[in-house]
Amino acid sequence: MIRLRIRLLGSLKLYAGKEVIEINVDREIRLRDLLRDLVKREPALSRAIEESGQIKPGYLLFINDADYMVFDGLETVVRDSDVITIMPVSHGGM
């Protein structure tokens, strides 16, 4: 079982009504597929995530506090205990 935490910052946590979403998956998953699943679970996140799993302009995404693009972008395989953070560019603080 792979356990992932998704942190929402700025206005995203207001739209979703929570700051942290915890997801369990039973196999390795690429970031793109995780984001597709996430927007289905939390439709409010469609403000930041396209149905295709692409991050919309104006939002930043980090894996364990590093920009996801320093890895394999949306093809990055997320691992157990990874923390995915999504925030608007002008986030207004924590």
N, CA, C and O of each residue as an XYZ file, in Angstrom:
376
protein
N       0.851     -1.181      0.000
C       0.000      0.000      0.000
C       0.891      1.236      0.000
O       1.830      1.333      0.790
N       0.597      2.167     -0.878
C       1.329      3.426     -0.975
C       0.435      4.517     -0.404
O      -0.700      4.699     -0.843
N       0.957      5.236      0.575
C       0.212      6.326      1.213
C       0.798      7.656      0.769
O       2.005      7.883      0.846
N      -0.081      8.524      0.305
C       0.339      9.836     -0.185
C      -0.450     10.921      0.529
O      -1.621     10.743      0.865
N       0.212     12.045      0.755
C      -0.448     13.217      1.328
C      -0.402     14.322      0.296
O       0.645     14.592     -0.292
N      -1.540     14.962      0.078
C      -1.616     16.103     -0.816
C      -1.935     17.310      0.050
O      -2.974     17.351      0.710
N      -1.046     18.287      0.048
C      -1.243     19.522      0.812
C      -1.764     20.585     -0.137
O      -1.240     20.761     -1.237
N      -2.785     21.282      0.289
C      -3.370     22.368     -0.492
C      -3.100     23.675      0.236
O      -3.391     23.799      1.426
N      -2.552     24.637     -0.466
C      -2.227     25.915      0.146
C      -3.048     27.037     -0.476
O      -3.639     26.882     -1.545
N      -3.069     28.164      0.215
C      -3.760     29.344     -0.277
C      -5.236     29.072     -0.491
O      -5.873     28.376      0.299
N      -5.767     29.621     -1.555
C      -7.203     29.513     -1.829
C      -7.648     28.079     -2.105
O      -8.827     27.767     -1.933
N      -6.743     27.201     -2.525
C      -7.140     25.812     -2.809
C      -7.688     25.114     -1.575
O      -8.638     24.337     -1.674
N      -7.102     25.382     -0.411
C      -7.617     24.723      0.792
C      -9.011     25.253      1.137
O      -9.822     24.529      1.713
N      -9.289     26.502      0.790
C     -10.639     27.033      1.011
C     -11.651     26.377      0.076
O     -12.739     25.990      0.503
N     -11.291     26.255     -1.193
C     -12.203     25.651     -2.170
C     -12.481     24.187     -1.851
O     -13.612     23.721     -1.989
N     -11.450     23.463     -1.426
C     -11.610     22.031     -1.127
C     -12.157     21.800      0.284
O     -12.654     20.717      0.593
N     -12.061     22.823      1.135
C     -12.555     22.675      2.498
C     -11.628     21.882      3.396
O     -12.036     21.437      4.469
N     -10.399     21.701      2.977
C      -9.407     20.982      3.785
C      -8.015     21.337      3.307
O      -7.821     21.766      2.169
N      -7.057     21.152      4.186
C      -5.679     21.459      3.839
C      -4.907     20.222      3.395
O      -3.947     20.332      2.633
N      -5.311     19.062      3.860
C      -4.597     17.824      3.539
C      -5.589     16.778      3.043
O      -6.663     16.592      3.615
N      -5.203     16.106      1.973
C      -5.960     14.964      1.447
C      -5.012     13.776      1.503
O      -3.892     13.844      0.996
N      -5.454     12.707      2.110
C      -4.639     11.498      2.166
C      -5.234     10.463      1.226
O      -6.439     10.212      1.230
N      -4.368      9.870      0.425
C      -4.797      8.886     -0.565
C      -3.944      7.637     -0.406
O      -2.727      7.717     -0.242
N      -4.589      6.498     -0.455
C      -3.894      5.213     -0.458
C      -4.098      4.566     -1.822
O      -5.221      4.488     -2.320
N      -3.012      4.106     -2.416
C      -3.094      3.377     -3.686
C      -2.372      2.050     -3.504
O      -1.450      1.941     -2.696
N      -2.792      1.055     -4.252
C      -2.220     -0.279     -4.057
C      -1.099     -0.632     -5.031
O      -0.628     -1.769     -5.059
N      -0.671      0.358     -5.838
C       0.414      0.106     -6.790
C       1.127      1.422     -7.079
O       0.636      2.496     -6.731
N       2.286      1.325     -7.718
C       2.989      2.538     -8.137
C       2.070      3.363     -9.030
O       1.275      2.820     -9.797
N       2.192      4.670     -8.919
C       1.348      5.531     -9.733
C       2.164      6.742    -10.183
O       2.958      7.291     -9.419
N       1.955      7.142    -11.422
C       2.620      8.334    -11.942
C       1.856      9.571    -11.474
O       0.653      9.518    -11.222
N       2.571     10.667    -11.365
C       1.974     11.908    -10.896
C       0.761     12.292    -11.730
O      -0.259     12.704    -11.178
N       0.855     12.166    -13.047
C      -0.274     12.523    -13.923
C      -1.532     11.729    -13.555
O      -2.623     12.296    -13.484
N      -1.385     10.428    -13.324
C      -2.537      9.589    -12.981
C      -3.084      9.927    -11.593
O      -4.294      9.906    -11.368
N      -2.181     10.238    -10.676
C      -2.610     10.654     -9.345
C      -3.440     11.925     -9.429
O      -4.480     12.032     -8.780
N      -2.988     12.890    -10.223
C      -3.712     14.154    -10.351
C      -5.062     13.963    -11.032
O      -6.036     14.614    -10.654
N      -5.137     13.090    -12.024
C      -6.433     12.776    -12.658
C      -7.412     12.228    -11.624
O      -8.572     12.636    -11.567
N      -6.924     11.299    -10.810
C      -7.757     10.700     -9.768
C      -8.141     11.740     -8.719
O      -9.273     11.758     -8.236
N      -7.204     12.591     -8.375
C      -7.441     13.604     -7.352
C      -8.552     14.565     -7.752
O      -9.404     14.898     -6.928
N      -8.556     15.009     -8.990
C      -9.581     15.959     -9.427
C     -10.955     15.284     -9.503
O     -11.978     15.956     -9.367
N     -10.990     13.978     -9.714
C     -12.266     13.249     -9.667
C     -12.782     13.149     -8.242
O     -13.985     13.261     -8.006
N     -11.878     12.938     -7.286
C     -12.259     12.839     -5.869
C     -12.655     14.186     -5.292
O     -13.583     14.282     -4.488
N     -11.942     15.227     -5.710
C     -12.149     16.580     -5.199
C     -12.375     17.531     -6.372
O     -11.436     18.189     -6.819
N     -13.608     17.613     -6.876
C     -13.884     18.447     -8.052
C     -13.461     19.910     -7.905
O     -13.189     20.569     -8.909
N     -13.401     20.425     -6.688
C     -12.977     21.811     -6.482
C     -11.552     22.037     -6.984
O     -11.171     23.168     -7.286
N     -10.769     20.968     -7.073
C      -9.381     21.104     -7.528
C      -9.270     21.267     -9.039
O      -8.168     21.424     -9.565
N     -10.403     21.230     -9.742
C     -10.374     21.478    -11.183
C      -9.934     22.916    -11.469
O      -9.621     23.249    -12.612
N      -9.909     23.761    -10.451
C      -9.362     25.116    -10.605
C      -7.866     25.048    -10.907
O      -7.327     25.925    -11.582
N      -7.195     24.007    -10.408
C      -5.743     23.901    -10.527
C      -5.280     22.769    -11.430
O      -4.152     22.788    -11.922
N      -6.153     21.774    -11.653
C      -5.748     20.564    -12.374
C      -6.705     20.306    -13.534
O      -7.923     20.272    -13.354
N      -6.138     20.124    -14.723
C      -6.936     19.750    -15.894
C      -7.387     18.297    -15.758
O      -6.775     17.530    -15.015
N      -8.440     17.913    -16.460
C      -8.889     16.511    -16.453
C      -7.784     15.570    -16.915
O      -7.749     14.404    -16.521
N      -6.882     16.079    -17.752
C      -5.779     15.274    -18.281
C      -4.674     15.040    -17.245
O      -3.754     14.258    -17.484
N      -4.767     15.722    -16.089
C      -3.739     15.607    -15.078
C      -2.688     16.704    -15.162
O      -1.747     16.728    -14.368
N      -2.840     17.599    -16.109
C      -1.916     18.719    -16.279
C      -2.215     19.793    -15.233
O      -3.375     20.032    -14.900
N      -1.180     20.431    -14.722
C      -1.350     21.559    -13.797
C      -1.671     22.801    -14.617
O      -1.017     23.070    -15.625
N      -2.677     23.559    -14.189
C      -3.064     24.767    -14.911
C      -2.075     25.893    -14.636
O      -1.415     25.910    -13.597
N      -1.976     26.839    -15.582
C      -1.118     28.010    -15.350
C      -1.579     28.738    -14.078
O      -2.772     28.808    -13.784
N      -0.626     29.266    -13.348
C      -0.959     29.989    -12.130
C      -0.885     29.131    -10.872
O      -1.180     29.602     -9.774
N      -0.488     27.866    -11.038
C      -0.368     26.959     -9.897
C       1.003     26.290     -9.915
O       1.584     26.036    -10.970
N       1.489     26.017     -8.730
C       2.773     25.335     -8.563
C       2.529     23.985     -7.918
O       1.597     23.821     -7.132
N       3.372     23.018     -8.254
C       3.253     21.684     -7.683
C       4.634     21.218     -7.240
O       5.615     21.326     -7.977
N       4.683     20.701     -6.029
C       5.940     20.230     -5.461
C       5.781     18.792     -4.983
O       4.712     18.388     -4.527
N       6.848     18.038     -5.094
C       6.924     16.691     -4.506
C       8.002     16.771     -3.436
O       9.171     17.016     -3.731
N       7.596     16.564     -2.204
C       8.540     16.656     -1.079
C       9.329     17.968     -1.122
O      10.548     17.979     -0.950
N       8.621     19.060     -1.352
C       9.169     20.425     -1.349
C      10.101     20.739     -2.514
O      10.805     21.748     -2.472
N      10.126     19.913     -3.544
C      10.913     20.203     -4.751
C       9.960     20.292     -5.945
O       9.024     19.501     -6.059
N      10.202     21.250     -6.824
C       9.376     21.409     -8.019
C       9.332     20.079     -8.775
O      10.368     19.455     -9.007
N       8.141     19.657     -9.153
C       7.987     18.354     -9.810
C       8.762     18.261    -11.114
O       9.064     17.158    -11.570
N       9.091     19.392    -11.722
C       9.815     19.374    -12.992
C      11.282     18.981    -12.829
O      11.931     18.646    -13.820
N      11.828     19.012    -11.604
C      13.216     18.574    -11.425
C      13.302     17.049    -11.439
O      14.395     16.485    -11.496
N      12.163     16.393    -11.389
C      12.113     14.939    -11.500
C      11.766     14.607    -12.952
O      12.444     15.073    -13.868
N      10.732     13.818    -13.171
C      10.291     13.483    -14.524
C       8.977     14.156    -14.870
O       8.181     13.613    -15.636
N       8.744     15.339    -14.307
C       7.504     16.056    -14.594
C       6.298     15.222    -14.203
O       6.290     14.589    -13.148
N       5.292     15.219    -15.045
C       4.060     14.476    -14.755
C       4.243     12.969    -14.860
O       3.369     12.208    -14.443
N       5.363     12.534    -15.408
C       5.645     11.097    -15.504
C       6.380     10.562    -14.271
O       6.704      9.376    -14.210
N       6.640     11.418    -13.306
C       7.303     11.005    -12.063
C       6.466      9.947    -11.353
O       5.256     10.111    -11.190
N       7.101      8.884    -10.938
C       6.424      7.863    -10.135
C       6.488      8.322     -8.682
O       7.572      8.517     -8.132
N       5.320      8.494     -8.064
C       5.298      8.918     -6.668
C       5.464      7.700     -5.776
O       5.028      6.599     -6.112
N       6.094      7.916     -4.647
C       6.471      6.836     -3.744
C       5.724      6.937     -2.416
O       5.138      7.968     -2.086
N       5.762      5.852     -1.678
C       5.128      5.814     -0.370
C       5.631      6.967      0.491
O       6.831      7.240      0.543
N       4.709      7.634      1.159
C       4.986      8.748      2.082
C       5.369     10.047      1.386
O       5.734     11.007      2.065
N       5.300     10.115      0.058
C       5.552     11.387     -0.621
C       4.480     12.396     -0.225
O       3.329     12.041      0.030
N       4.884     13.655     -0.180
C       3.950     14.747      0.064
C       3.911     15.604     -1.188
O       4.928     16.150     -1.614
N       2.732     15.716     -1.770
C       2.503     16.514     -2.963
C       1.866     17.807     -2.492
O       0.844     17.775     -1.806
N       2.452     18.949     -2.846
C       1.911     20.248     -2.445
C       1.470     20.997     -3.694
O       2.214     21.090     -4.671
N       0.256     21.528     -3.653
C      -0.286     22.314     -4.769
C      -0.657     23.677     -4.202
O      -1.331     23.775     -3.177
N      -0.204     24.735     -4.890
C      -0.509     26.079     -4.410
C      -0.639     27.049     -5.566
O       0.036     26.910     -6.586
N      -1.505     28.029     -5.403
C      -1.572     29.086     -6.411
C      -0.309     29.946     -6.318
O       0.304     30.049     -5.255
N       0.071     30.559     -7.434
C       1.284     31.365     -7.458
C       1.183     32.478     -6.423
O       2.133     32.698     -5.672
N       0.069     33.178     -6.363
C      -0.115     34.181     -5.294
C      -0.982     33.525     -4.237
O      -2.208     33.632     -4.267
N      -0.334     32.847     -3.305
C      -1.027     31.974     -2.353
C      -1.538     32.669     -1.119
O      -2.407     32.119     -0.441
N      -1.051     33.838     -0.788
C      -1.578     34.564      0.355
C      -1.199     33.982      1.697
O      -1.838     34.303      2.699
N      -0.195     33.146      1.756
C       0.276     32.610      3.036
C      -0.290     31.250      3.336
O      -1.008     30.653      2.534
N       0.048     30.785      4.497
C      -0.346     29.445      4.903
C      -1.635     29.540      5.661
O      -2.166     28.523      6.108
